């Protein structure tokens, strides 16, 4: 029963702090525009610069088919990545 003398004031202080933070957020405009942030995920961002690597350049140069040397270098890179991850 004596613990209530501690818990009730602590709870009241936490409630007062939460209300103060709510009013601070409203005053600083945190709740001014609720719709824009919710809709932002629905639209694509501006596309960044296209990244070209050796495999795509090799495919474009050979008419859509990768050359054997391009495939071999990709396999070598993949094998190297697997070894470094272990």
Residue pairs with C-beta under 8 A, 6 or more apart in sequence:
25 31
54 70
54 73
55 66
55 70
55 74
58 66
58 67
58 69
58 70
59 65
59 66
59 70
